[in-house]
Amino acid sequence: MILTKQHSIRNSMVSTKPRVLLTNDDGPPGPESPYIYGLYRHLTTALGWDVKVVVPSSQKSWIGKAYHITEIVQGRYYYPRDPDGKGETSHTSRPLKDGETAEWILLDGTPATCANVALHNLYHGTIDLLISGPNLGRNTSAAFALSSGTVGAALSSSLSQIRSIAVSYGTVVHPTPSTFREPAHRLAAGIVNHLWSNWGKDEAGLRNGEVDLYNLNIPMIEQLLTDEGLTIVWTTMWRNSYGRLFKVILPPKADAKPSVSPAGPDSATAEPVNEMQRGIEVHSEDVSPLVFKFAPDMRGLVNPLSTSVPVGSDGWAMLKGYVSITPLRASFAEPLLPPEGDGERTWKIKL
């Protein structure tokens, strides 16, 4: 485990500026996507990077690296404004109006779709680095990361041999004070800058023996506002699991409210964990056995026992209030040896 002081991240210099694609799974700026515009402004203004933005037209959390292969993907142009990035949409590209800062693209597709379409159709051959996020909520541990549209977009990009970083802001305080945003953006931009100019090696990497992608998690806590800032650690991924994600419910009504925020169970608009467990209480005689709603039991994922989380993992870092950086391979991991464990690849089992 390597600890890295924040000042060294801030002072990291890059020899070349990457051409960047920024995407997410929370959609365009709004209550469920409060972070993307702030990071965009830091990347373009503080770092001076050329950043293209292609994001889903609506919330697409917990969708992983999915592609909707039978649907037509349509898009619109989006024109954000200061200070929060809210803006107008247009079916055709047009010049910027007064106060508009950029032209983005919204696609009616998944985060992975946005990444692939942008890389191969919209900006083919011109992107050096994909940044996915910042997600509203953590993506620490396998249970979250394997479900995450944020990580899914980064996986999609890395499978196209593009350097990729998934960025997530872990919700710890409900509601998260808006004062945490600027220091989080500065820190995220500094870490991304450092990773770009000091990209890790992995002999099994898809591109030039490099790390395929990084998963970055920043806890949104009070220490962001201090001069010392947050400790930054290299981590492994916590290999955890989850149980029930759905509940049997009454047949849905037209005005029924969702049992969990579309942005996911760790979002700023999600119910507190103890409330989420309550779900929808119904009597057995009222329940259809084949009507289900997403109502996950998140107690062990959001608030795990410290003794259950391996030291040095991303889940451990979130519990400690540390920033975690986890190098990943764009593959399902495999054991180092065959199942027999003796180094032989030929089966010795008689069927």
N, C-alpha and C positions, 0 to 999 in steps of 0.2 A: 504494500500500500504506500503510495507516494502522496505526501502533503505538499501542496503548492500555495505559496503566499499570494494574496490577491494583487499586491503591488507588481509582482513579476508578470502577471497576466496583463495588467493595464499598460505596462511598458513594453510589451512584446511588439516587435516591428515586423511588417511583412515586406518582402522584396517586390511582390507584384500584387495587384488588386484583382481579386476574383470577380468574374461575372456571375451573379448570384440569382437563383430562383428561390423565391420565398413562397411557401404554401402553408396550409394548416388543415385542421379538421373542424375548426369552430366557425368557419365562414367569415364573411366580411365584418368590419367593425360594428360592434353593438354590445348589448348586455352579456351575451353568451360568448363574445369574442372581444374582450377588452384590451388585449395585449399586442395584437399584430401590428397595429399602426405605430405604436410607440417604438417597437423594435425596428420596424422599417425606417423610421426617421433617424434612429441611431446608426443604422447600417449605412444609410445614404449620406447623412450629414456629418456625423462624427468620424466615420471611417472613409467616407467618400467613395463607397462602392456603388457599382452599377447593379441595381436590383430590379428584377422583373417579378411581378406578383401575380400568381394564378391560384385562386382559392375556390373551394366549393361555394355554391350560391346559398347554401343553408347548412345548419349544424349537421355534422357527420361524425360525431364521436362514437367510440366503441364499435367501429366498423372494420378495424384491422387493415389489412392490405387487400381489400376486396375491389373487384371491378364488376360493374353492372354490364355484362357482355351482351345482353339482349336489348338494351335501351339506347336510344339516340342521345348523344351528349350535346346539348346546346349551351351556348355561352352568351354573355353580355359584357359590355365594358362598364367599368366602375371608376368613379372619379372622386377620390377621398379629399377631404379638406381638414385643415387644422381646426381645433386642437385634438379631436378625438377620432378622425378618420372617416366620419360619416359623410356620405356623399350621394351623388346621383348615379343612376344607371342609364345606359344607352344601348340600343341594339346595333348601332354602328359606331365605328371609331370617329372621334371628333377632336378638334383643338381644345386645349384646356381653357376653362373659364377663369375669371378672376377668383383667386382664393383656392383653386384646385391645385394639388401638389403632384399628381401623377395620374397615369392611366393604368388601372389594373384590369384583370380579366376574371370574371366569375363563370364557373362551369357547373352545370347541373350533373355533377358526378361525384365520385368518391375522392378522398385525398390522394390515393394511389393513382386514380385516373388523372387528376390534375397534374401530378408529377409527370406521368408518362406522356400525356398530350403536350404539355409544355416543353418537355425535353425533345420530343421527336416530331412534333407538328408545328408548334408556335415558334420555338427558338432553337431549332435543330442545329447542333454543333457549336452553339455559342455560350453554353452554361458550364461553368467550372465547379460550382458548389451549390448544393441544395440545402436550404434551411427550412425545416418544418416546425411551425409553431409561432410564438410560444403557446403551448397548450394551457387551457384554463384547468389546472389540476395536475397532480403528479402523474408520472409514468415510470415510477420505480417498481421493480419486481416483475417477474415473468407474467404473473396474472394480469397486471395492468398493461405491460408492454405488448403482449401478444394480442390484446384486444384493441390497442390504441390506433386510431386513424392517423395520429401524429407520427408515431413510429412507423406505421404502415406506409406513409408517403416516403419516408426516408429509406425504407426497405425497397420500395419500388424504384427509387432513384439509384440506389446503390447497385441494384440488379441491372441497371443500364450503365454501370461502371462510372458513375458520377460520385464524387465525394459528397457525403451526406451527414447532416447533423439534425437530430430531433431535439427540440428544446421544450421543456415543460416547467411551468411555475406551480409548485406544489402549494395547494391551499391548506393553511394551518389555522389561520385566524378567520372566523366567520363573523361579519363580512371582512374581506381583506381591505385594509385602508388603501386609498388611492395613492397615498404618499410612498407606498412601497414600490410603485411601478417604475419610476425613473431610475432609482438605484438598481432595480432588477434588470432593466434594459441596458444600463451601462455595463453591468457585470456580464450579462449574456453576450453583448457585443464584444467585450474584451476577451471572453473565453473563446468565442467563435473565431475571432481574429488570431488568437494564439494557436488554436488547433489548425487553422488554415496554413499557418507558416511553420508549424511543427507537426505535420501529420504523421501518425504512427505507422510503423511497419508491421506487416503480418504476411509471412511467406505464403499463406493460403488465401490471401486477399484476391478479390476478383480483378483488381486494377493495379498493375505494377507492384505487386507484393505489398500493398498498403492495407491499413485498416479499412474495412468496408464502410462503416458508419459509426457515429458516436451518439450515445443517448445522454443528454444533459438535463439534470433536474436541479432547480433552484427553489429552496423553500422560501415562501413569502412570510418572513418573520421580522420582528422589530430590529434585529441586528443588522439588517440591510441599511438602516439609517445611521449606523455608527461609523466612526472613522476606521475602526478595525475591519469592518465588513465581515463576510462569511469565510470560514475555512473551506477550501476546495480540495477534494480528494478524488483520486482514481479509485474506482470501485469495480466489483463484479456484480452481476445481476443476481438478485435474490430469487432462487428457484422455489417459489411458493405455489400455492394452489387456491382455488376457490370452490365453494360448494354451490348451494342453491342460488340461482340467478333469477328465477321466475316464480310467481305465485299463481295459484288458481284463483280466479276472480269471478264476480258476477259478469254476465254479458255486458259489454261496454255500452255506455250511453253516449250520445252525440256530444254532450258537454263535459264528459269525464276529464278530469285533470290527470296528467301523467304522474305515476308514483315516484319518478326520479327525473331530475333535470335532464333535458336532451344533451346538455354538455357533459353529462357523466356524474357519477356519485361523488367525485372530489371537487366539483365545481363550486363557484361562489354562491350559486343559486340552489344548490342541493340541500335537502333536508339534513339536519345533524344526524350522525350515524345512529344514535339511539332511536330517533324517529323513523329512520328508514327501515329498521327491523320490524316495526309495527305492521307495515304493509297495509293490506286491506282485509279487515276482519269480517268474515261472512259465516253464516251457518251452513252446515253441510247440505241441508235440504235445498238451499238457495243456489248452490254452486253448480255450474256446468263443468263436468270433468275435463273438458277440452277447450277451455278459455283461459289463457295465461297472459300475464303482464310482467314486464321487466321490473323486478323489485328485489334487487340483490341484497344478500346478507354480507355487509362489508366490514363487520367488526374486526375480523382478523387481518384485513388488508390495510384499512385506514389507520386503525389504532392497535397494532399488534403488540403482544408482550415483548419486552426488550430481550427476554431470554430466548425467544423463538426466532430472532433475526440474526443471521450470521454476521459477525464483525467483519467489516471490509466490504459488505454488500451495499447496493444502492438503497435498500430499505433501511439498513443501519444508519447510513448517512442522513437520510431524511429524519429519522428519529433524533439524531444528534444535532440537527439544524445545520448540517453541512451541505455544500453544493457537491453533487456527485457527477462524475464524468465516467461513462462506461463504454469502452470500446466493444464493438459487436461485429460478428460475421453475419452476412446476409444469407443465412442458411439455418436449417434445423441442426442443432449441435449433435455431434455423435461422440460416443465414448472413444477414448484413445486406443483401446484394444478391442478385438472381436469378443463376443460374449464368453468364449472359453477362457480368455485372459492369458493364453500361453503364447501369443504372438502369431499363431498359425491362422491363415485365412480359410483353409479348406475345412469344411464341416467334418466332424468325426462322429456324427450322430447317425445311427441307423434308423430309418423311418419305416 
